[in-house]
Amino acid sequence: MASTQTASRFLIAGAGIGGLSAAIALARDGTPIQVLERAKTHSTHGAGIQLGPNATKILDDWGVLERLSSKAVISEGIAIGDGLTGEHLATVPFGEAARRRYGAPFLLVHRHDLHQALAETARDLPGVEITMDCEVLAYKQSPDEIDLTTTKGSVCGRALIAADGLWSRLRPQIDAGVALQFTGKTAWRTLVDPGDLPEPLRGPQTGLWFGKGAHLVHYPVCGGEKINVVAVARERSGERAEGWNQEADPQSLLTCFESWDEGVAHIVRSGAAWRKWSLYYHPPLRAWTHGSVTMIGDAAHPVLPFLAQGGGLAIEDAAVLVKVLKEFDGDPAHAFRQFERVRIGRTSRTGYESRRMGKIYHMGGVLRLARNFILRRQSPETLLKRLDWLYRFGADTG
Ligand SMILES: Cc1cc2nc3c(=O)[nH]c(=O)nc-3n(C[C@H](O)[C@H](O)[C@H](O)COP(=O)(O)OP(=O)(O)OC[C@H]3O[C@@H](n4cnc5c(N)ncnc54)[C@H](O)[C@@H]3O)c2cc1C
């Protein structure tokens, strides 16, 4: 017979950003949690991640920001340039402006540091158990119980949150009708030493360079000890990579950037060990929820990375989920349906805007000239204000 703790616990598949966030949010509210993670150890690979005030505000409430602060860099803003000419086009100001406007900072961190801070916070909370090296294969549910089949045997609980990422194994059980579509683009990432870049490119901000069919992003991570570089470009080899850890031959990348401004191309040449991740588009799902099972993060609503918000949305999901559960007195089936209703608008808009931004970043010809003309005329304040819908978010606003 199941113990009271086992019968009342919520199961979470995946200890990524979304799964660990959900564990923290629910455990802070007194719900016992078991997180099941396929990997043997918490992710040490990956790249940098930008966290907008919508996410850092929630992390601050949970005490995660305190653990992260020595390794995070507070971003002064985004410097946008035309990568083909090296011309600076516009600045989106963060720093104090963002803190004043949104009540939280814009942070630049290494994924490993974020995972560590989330995992440590979760483990310190009573009622949280994290089982590594345990892949969730499928679930069955009866009115009172979820029964999981995992590589370590069967595990049961009261509800299931599938936070198993873009390539979710559980998604087809909830919504079988949707398939990932390859965008034809790949994100390459590497870390470089700040000393390898000229002074203006090392500062505490994001550099965002537009090019035809490609763009380049760089920003400091690990407290400023490294610069994270991500280049997104057309995949010429036809190869598709799942996860961040596939080694990448930089030759096609170097070829793509050789006609760019010398200063920008130098950033790409500074990278030694490149890894890559194929970019997939996922049409909106018909349903995220099936009885006492729901999905969060990339499993529910993967977004392309052009607004740097997939991780932020996963953190928001966790904060909203716990709020809705309280409203429904901990009844998962009703709360999960409401959670989906509350979140669908914001996550769909972010997905749509991310795709739109990708098209703008990669414009060529006359469209590129028109984009640059418009951007040169935008004041920093106007550009920041345009992002209010994204960054001015609290779990209350859903
Ligand atoms: C190039 C690029 C840049 C990005 N930049 C940003 C950014 O700057 N800011 C931002 O907010 N977001 C960014 N993102 C998006 C962000 O990385 C994702 O949205 C985020 O990681 C989603 O979190 P998640 O927890 O849903 O999924 P994941 O982080 O993918 O975690 C899923 C976890 O589930 C585990 N798992 C998978 N299957 C199973 C299973 N069957 N059983 C048990 N465990 C399982 C995995 O091992 C993993 O630990 C970027 C993405 C890309 C590709």
PDBQT file of the ligand as one rigid body, heavy atoms in Angstrom, charges set to zero:
ROOT
HETATM    1  C1  LIG A 401      20.210  28.541 -28.922  1.00  0.00    +0.000 C 
HETATM    2  C2  LIG A 401      19.286  28.660 -27.743  1.00  0.00    +0.000 A 
HETATM    3  C3  LIG A 401      19.417  29.755 -26.906  1.00  0.00    +0.000 A 
HETATM    4  C4  LIG A 401      18.499  29.929 -25.854  1.00  0.00    +0.000 A 
HETATM    5  N1  LIG A 401      18.622  31.028 -25.063  1.00  0.00    +0.000 NA
HETATM    6  C5  LIG A 401      17.741  31.240 -24.079  1.00  0.00    +0.000 A 
HETATM    7  C6  LIG A 401      17.843  32.401 -23.251  1.00  0.00    +0.000 A 
HETATM    8  O1  LIG A 401      18.760  33.213 -23.408  1.00  0.00    +0.000 OA
HETATM    9  N2  LIG A 401      16.914  32.596 -22.283  1.00  0.00    +0.000 N 
HETATM   10  C7  LIG A 401      15.886  31.697 -22.074  1.00  0.00    +0.000 A 
HETATM   11  O2  LIG A 401      15.073  31.899 -21.163  1.00  0.00    +0.000 OA
HETATM   12  N3  LIG A 401      15.782  30.568 -22.831  1.00  0.00    +0.000 NA
HETATM   13  C8  LIG A 401      16.669  30.328 -23.815  1.00  0.00    +0.000 A 
HETATM   14  N4  LIG A 401      16.581  29.193 -24.576  1.00  0.00    +0.000 N 
HETATM   15  C9  LIG A 401      15.470  28.244 -24.327  1.00  0.00    +0.000 C 
HETATM   16  C10 LIG A 401      15.705  27.380 -23.091  1.00  0.00    +0.000 C 
HETATM   17  O3  LIG A 401      16.960  26.741 -23.158  1.00  0.00    +0.000 OA
HETATM   18  C11 LIG A 401      14.619  26.332 -22.979  1.00  0.00    +0.000 C 
HETATM   19  O4  LIG A 401      13.377  26.906 -23.243  1.00  0.00    +0.000 OA
HETATM   20  C12 LIG A 401      14.613  25.717 -21.570  1.00  0.00    +0.000 C 
HETATM   21  O5  LIG A 401      15.791  24.979 -21.354  1.00  0.00    +0.000 OA
HETATM   22  C13 LIG A 401      13.372  24.843 -21.396  1.00  0.00    +0.000 C 
HETATM   23  O6  LIG A 401      13.404  24.251 -20.112  1.00  0.00    +0.000 OA
HETATM   24  P1  LIG A 401      12.684  22.867 -19.852  1.00  0.00    +0.000 P 
HETATM   25  O7  LIG A 401      12.894  22.552 -18.416  1.00  0.00    +0.000 OA
HETATM   26  O8  LIG A 401      11.299  22.916 -20.374  1.00  0.00    +0.000 OA
HETATM   27  O9  LIG A 401      13.459  21.832 -20.769  1.00  0.00    +0.000 OA
HETATM   28  P2  LIG A 401      14.974  21.369 -20.655  1.00  0.00    +0.000 P 
HETATM   29  O10 LIG A 401      15.834  22.444 -20.124  1.00  0.00    +0.000 OA
HETATM   30  O11 LIG A 401      15.305  20.781 -21.993  1.00  0.00    +0.000 OA
HETATM   31  O12 LIG A 401      14.953  20.206 -19.567  1.00  0.00    +0.000 OA
HETATM   32  C14 LIG A 401      14.333  18.957 -19.812  1.00  0.00    +0.000 C 
HETATM   33  C15 LIG A 401      14.941  17.940 -18.838  1.00  0.00    +0.000 C 
HETATM   34  O13 LIG A 401      14.199  16.737 -18.929  1.00  0.00    +0.000 OA
HETATM   35  C16 LIG A 401      15.108  15.631 -18.998  1.00  0.00    +0.000 C 
HETATM   36  N5  LIG A 401      14.375  14.554 -19.701  1.00  0.00    +0.000 N 
HETATM   37  C17 LIG A 401      14.074  14.493 -21.009  1.00  0.00    +0.000 A 
HETATM   38  N6  LIG A 401      13.336  13.392 -21.260  1.00  0.00    +0.000 NA
HETATM   39  C18 LIG A 401      13.180  12.757 -20.068  1.00  0.00    +0.000 A 
HETATM   40  C19 LIG A 401      12.481  11.566 -19.681  1.00  0.00    +0.000 A 
HETATM   41  N7  LIG A 401      11.814  10.830 -20.567  1.00  0.00    +0.000 N 
HETATM   42  N8  LIG A 401      12.535  11.211 -18.381  1.00  0.00    +0.000 NA
HETATM   43  C20 LIG A 401      13.206  11.957 -17.453  1.00  0.00    +0.000 A 
HETATM   44  N9  LIG A 401      13.883  13.093 -17.780  1.00  0.00    +0.000 NA
HETATM   45  C21 LIG A 401      13.836  13.485 -19.072  1.00  0.00    +0.000 A 
HETATM   46  C22 LIG A 401      16.301  16.176 -19.753  1.00  0.00    +0.000 C 
HETATM   47  O14 LIG A 401      17.469  15.408 -19.508  1.00  0.00    +0.000 OA
HETATM   48  C23 LIG A 401      16.386  17.585 -19.167  1.00  0.00    +0.000 C 
HETATM   49  O15 LIG A 401      17.152  17.615 -17.976  1.00  0.00    +0.000 OA
HETATM   50  C24 LIG A 401      17.471  28.971 -25.629  1.00  0.00    +0.000 A 
HETATM   51  C25 LIG A 401      17.384  27.847 -26.447  1.00  0.00    +0.000 A 
HETATM   52  C26 LIG A 401      18.283  27.685 -27.494  1.00  0.00    +0.000 A 
HETATM   53  C27 LIG A 401      18.159  26.472 -28.360  1.00  0.00    +0.000 C 
ENDROOT
TORSDOF 0
